[in-house]
Structures are given as C-alpha cells and as structure tokens.
Amino acid sequence: MDIEHNIDKLRQEILRQDREELIFNDFQKALPRLRTTSLYRFFKAMPKGRLMHAHIEASFDIHYMLSLSLASDDVYVFMDDETPEYRYCQLAHKAWFPGFVIPDGWVNLKSAVAGNPLLKDELYNMCTSGKENIDENIWPKFEAIFDRFKAVNNFKPFFVKTYTKVLMDMAAEGLLGVDWRYISQTIFDEDGRQLTADEYVDTLKDIEAAVRGTYPYFHINIIYCYYKGVPAGTIPERLEHARHLQEKYPDMFIGFDMVGSEDCGKDLLYYTPVLREARVPIIMHAGESVDPGNRNIEYALDLGIKRLGHGLNLYLHPGLESRVKADNVMLEVCPLSNQLLGYVNDLRKHPAAGYIKRGLNVTLNSDDCAIFDTAYITDDLLLAYLCWNLSIADIKRCLKNSLEGDRALEDLFESSWAVFESSL
C-alpha cells in the first residue's frame, strides 16, 4: 500500500469538505467531526513515541474527573461570587477542608445538580477552555481553571483512579511514555493529611508499576517546575528540592523548568544567575510568545538547555534557529495549545511547519489536554498533518525524535510501525 498517496487522498477530501476552514481557524471545534473520519482512525492507531510536553495537573480525561466528582457524596462546589481564595464552580472533596468544615458558599455537588441539572454542563464549560475565551485576560482565566479541579483531582483515591486511567489510555493511544511537568503539588488522603512530595512520587511510581503490568515499556519522567514571575530569591529552595528528588528518584526526575506566561514581567535573564547554580538539568519553557522582543529562547540556550518547551517565536530570531539546529535542541511543539491560548489564529501560519521542513528536532505534544478536552497526542498529530502539508514520513520523524536516541524504544517503535503498516 502506498501510505503517503492514500492517506493524502483522505486529507484532501476532508479539506475539500471544510468550506468554512474551521480546521485551520478553530481546530478544537472541528474535532468532533474529524473523529468520525477514516483519517482520524489512522492517526489514532498509529504507533506513537513519548509525550514530551504535558502538565500532570492538566493531563487527564476531563469527563472522567467530572464523573468521579458527580458520583461522590462528598464533593462540594463553590457557587458564590469569586473570592481571592475560591473560584466560582470550583470543586473540592470534603477532606480538602480543614477539620472537614465546609465554608460558606460551598454546596454539596450532588444536591446542587439535583436542583439544577444544567450545572453539569456549566462545570464542564468552567473547567475547559476554547478559542472563544481568548482575550487580553486569557492567561489569568486559563490559570484559574487549574484551581477549579485541583481539590478533587488531588484527593488520593481519585488521583490513583484518574492517573491509572491516564497512563492506560496513553499506552492504548500508542504512547511509549510521558515526560510530565510537576509543580510540587500535593495530594491529600481521606483524613485530610497532605502527603509529602516523596509520598506523592511513591504514589506515582505505584501507578506506573500497575500500568507496566500491561505495558512493560511505559515509563514516566518528571520535570520539576516553578513559576515565572516569582522573585529570583525563591528559586534556590525549589532547585534544592528538585535536586533532592532527582537524587532519590534518579530514574524519574530529569530536570527543572519554569512555567507560566512569557509576558509575566520577568524574563529568563532575570533568573539566569540562580539557574546557573542549579545542580539539576535545565529544561525550559521559552518563546511561548509572538513578541519579537521576547528573548527567552536566547537566554535559555545560554543556559545550555537541550530541550525547549514551545519555542514558538524562534522564527523571529534566525540566528537562534541555526544555533538550535546545530546543537540539536529538541523543540517541544504544542500546536493546539498555541491556538487556544491566542498565539496562532490560523494554524497554516504556525511556524513549526517550517521548523519541521528545515530539519529541526521537533516533537509534537498536547500540553494541557484536560483543559482543552483533547487526546493525549493524536489530535495534535492530526492537526499538524492537516494544517502543515506534512508527509507521514515527517510525522514519523517527529515521533522518533521524542525517543531521544533510546535504541530499545526505537526498535520497539519501528517494529510497531511495521505491524501498523502491514495492517493497513
């Protein structure tokens, strides 16, 4: 079978039917129809590499999280006006509240839904984000969503169920592993006790071990993160914590990153002196911006990074692109996230299409799939194929890039790809 020719025919047919160009201008809204197509089934069945850029706090099945909450007698929802402490439609298990005392403004979720069945739809809308939310306040609105589900998602019994399902679903989607960004979050048990960071990692390792019973190759890596915009003096303590975790869990913790809006008012140059003292590898978000004055990619490269989260505005700095290519720095591209956070209106103009065609080390990733209600990787692969005029060989190269030269994983990937091709 001539895969390139036959799959391109499917692509051309879909694009002919897309008369309003929804695929290019609001890919998220085009997904329900795309998921019914033969092309989508092809991409879903395709062997994948590793997911290199995803945030654990927003990498889960949003529908499953809401179903766990709605099925519980002990989940509450905040239905009052927002306060500095609580978000409207924020969810929380009662064990999250000190002494199990439910504050004013919080109501039992089951009772609230019984009285207003439409609340289920409102919860979904408040816990997800689409292109209609893009304005000058997109980042505050986006970050508020994390607050809305953290106090149920981090309830240990829910956490174990959710992330066991996450890893099983990732492996079923064809992924060989995931590199998760982790912002020193804590989970709490039925007694309301917050687990230590070490207990959190031990819980993740137990989940991974359970999944490896079915998918023995699947492995989690963790990148410890902190926020851009904080005072530089707060970073050394976080770096020390990251170093402790890397020493205790060397098979899991692989580096340190700083996350958040690139327009927070503090660029990476501000943090460079403390980051140069880090005793852990630096893997950095940088260039998640379309501002030509944003020089965070340059500052990240000066720190000796080998992986760049997003790197969207690299095309605005041609000298840096040659440097990225010469040093084989991996670009962790997240195309649908870039559209839904307002950086790329028309996906045909996404600069990563050029990065791939010019031979840069590009991987394709989903970033925050729970908030965007997307697949762990399939939707972003399909986006790249439909919008960037790539070949299947281009897609395969991006998938192999994520394996970082791991010979065992490359052999597994190639054997899976051969089986995939022969089944078509």
C-alpha positions, -999 to 999 in steps of 0.1 A, spaced: 0 0 0 12 35 -9 6 50 25 16 86 15 -7 86 -15 -37 70 1 -36 90 33 -31 122 14 -63 114 -5 -82 112 28 -66 146 38 -76 163 6 -112 150 9 -115 164 44 -101 197 35 -125 200 5 -154 195 29 -141 221 53 -156 250 34 -155 274 63 -119 265 71 -128 255 107 -99 231 107 -74 260 103 -92 286 124 -107 267 153 -94 231 152 -109 223 186 -144 229 172 -136 208 141 -125 178 162 -160 162 168 -164 157 130 -128 148 124 -130 120 150 -156 102 128 -133 100 98 -110 72 85 -81 96 87 -86 101 124 -88 63 129 -55 60 110 -38 85 133 -53 70 165 -40 35 155 -5 49 146 23 40 169 35 70 189 67 80 206 68 96 240 47 126 251 74 151 259 54 182 270 24 178 292 15 192 327 4 165 351 -21 188 367 -40 191 334 -33 157 317 -63 136 323 -98 128 309 -119 158 320 -151 137 316 -138 110 339 -128 136 365 -162 151 364 -179 117 366 -159 108 397 -170 141 413 -206 137 404 -207 101 417 -194 111 451 -215 121 481 -185 141 495 -177 166 467 -187 202 470 -189 230 446 -184 268 452 -215 286 439 -209 321 453 -191 351 439 -154 345 434 -131 355 463 -93 356 465 -95 321 480 -122 303 459 -132 302 423 -168 301 410 -176 264 401 -145 252 420 -148 216 431 -134 201 463 -136 169 482 -146 174 518 -113 161 530 -97 192 515 -113 214 540 -96 218 574 -115 198 600 -140 188 573 -158 221 579 -175 233 547 -172 271 544 -200 294 533 -206 294 496 -199 257 491 -228 233 484 -229 196 480 -224 188 443 -250 160 441 -276 182 457 -267 211 435 -270 191 403 -303 175 415 -317 210 418 -301 223 386 -292 196 360 -277 222 338 -249 227 363 -231 196 349 -227 215 316 -216 247 334 -190 227 353 -176 213 321 -175 248 305 -158 263 335 -132 235 336 -123 237 299 -112 264 275 -118 272 239 -109 298 214 -139 319 224 -121 326 257 -92 343 240 -88 380 250 -62 401 269 -70 381 301 -66 347 286 -37 337 310 -55 346 342 -86 328 330 -66 298 319 -47 295 352 -79 298 372 -91 266 356 -64 246 374 -78 259 407 -113 246 398 -104 210 398 -72 206 419 -91 199 452 -108 169 437 -81 158 413 -56 157 442 -78 136 465 -57 105 467 -84 79 459 -94 100 429 -58 107 419 -50 70 418 -80 61 397 -76 91 374 -39 86 367 -41 49 364 -67 55 337 -45 83 322 -15 60 317 -35 31 304 -52 54 279 -19 69 269 -4 35 262 -36 24 244 -32 55 222 2 42 212 25 63 235 56 47 250 58 71 279 53 106 292 75 134 305 53 153 329 58 188 343 51 188 380 47 220 401 54 204 436 17 198 440 4 178 470 -23 152 473 -44 146 504 -59 114 518 -93 106 533 -82 121 566 -72 154 550 -35 148 555 -13 162 528 12 137 515 48 148 513 65 152 479 82 119 484 49 102 491 35 118 460 62 104 439 59 70 455 22 71 446 31 78 410 56 50 410 29 26 423 6 37 395 33 33 369 41 -2 382 5 -12 379 4 1 343 36 -16 334 20 -49 342 1 -45 309 26 -22 291 60 -31 304 79 -5 283 58 25 296 78 50 318 71 83 335 97 111 337 91 141 359 103 177 352 101 197 384 87 232 378 82 265 394 66 298 382 79 326 361 72 359 377 83 350 413 112 367 430 146 352 420 154 347 457 127 320 459 143 298 433 172 282 451 149 265 476 130 250 447 162 239 429 173 222 461 140 204 463 144 193 427 179 181 434 167 160 464 140 144 443 164 137 415 189 121 439 162 99 455 144 91 422 171 92 395 150 70 372 122 95 372 133 132 378 151 146 348 153 184 352 139 218 362 117 241 343 99 275 349 63 278 336 36 304 331 31 334 308 61 346 290 48 382 295 48 380 333 73 409 335 104 389 344 124 373 316 148 344 319 178 368 321 164 379 355 166 342 367 199 333 349 222 339 379 203 314 401 197 290 373 234 288 365 239 275 400 214 247 395 227 212 402 199 197 380 195 198 342 175 228 329 146 221 305 130 254 298 97 268 286 107 297 264 94 315 234 57 308 240 51 342 225 48 361 192 66 391 206 99 397 186 112 414 217 109 382 238 145 368 240 138 340 264 149 314 238 183 331 236 186 332 274 175 295 277 201 285 251 228 304 270 219 281 300 229 251 279 194 236 276 189 206 253 151 208 253 129 239 246 93 240 257 73 255 228 99 277 211 71 293 191 88 326 183 121 310 172 113 321 136 116 357 147 153 351 155 170 334 125 204 333 142 190 314 171 173 289 147 207 279 133 220 275 168 191 253 178 196 231 148 234 229 152 230 219 189 201 195 181 180 212 207 146 195 209 116 217 203 85 206 223 59 220 200 23 222 212 2 234 183 -34 232 195 -24 248 228 -8 276 208 -40 283 190 -62 281 222 -40 305 241 -42 330 213 -7 328 197 -17 314 163 -50 323 148 -47 304 115 -28 271 120 -15 272 85 8 300 97 22 281 127 60 284 124 66 248 134 57 237 99 88 254 88 109 241 117 100 205 106 107 211 69 140 227 77 151 196 97 149 209 133 145 184 161 107 188 166 83 168 188 45 172 188 27 175 221 -7 183 237 4 205 267 -29 206 288 -53 181 272 -78 181 301 -84 219 298 -86 216 260 -106 183 261 -83 168 235 -64 135 231 -31 129 247 -13 133 213 -35 121 184 -53 153 179 -21 174 177 -6 149 152 -37 151 130 -36 189 133 0 190 120 -8 167 91 -39 186 80 -27 221 85 10 220 77 11 199 45 34 174 61 40 138 49 35 107 70 73 104 70 75 139 86 51 128 113 70 96 119 103 116 122 87 139 149 75 108 168 110 92 167 126 125 178 108 120 211 127 88 218 160 107 222 181 80 206 170 53 230 178 22 210 154 -1 228 125 23 223 134 30 187 135 -8 180 101 -12 197 87 18 178 100 5 144 86 -30 150 52 -15 160 53 7 129 60 -23 106 30 -41 121 9 -9 117 18 -6 80 11 -42 73 -24 -39 89 -35 -12 66 
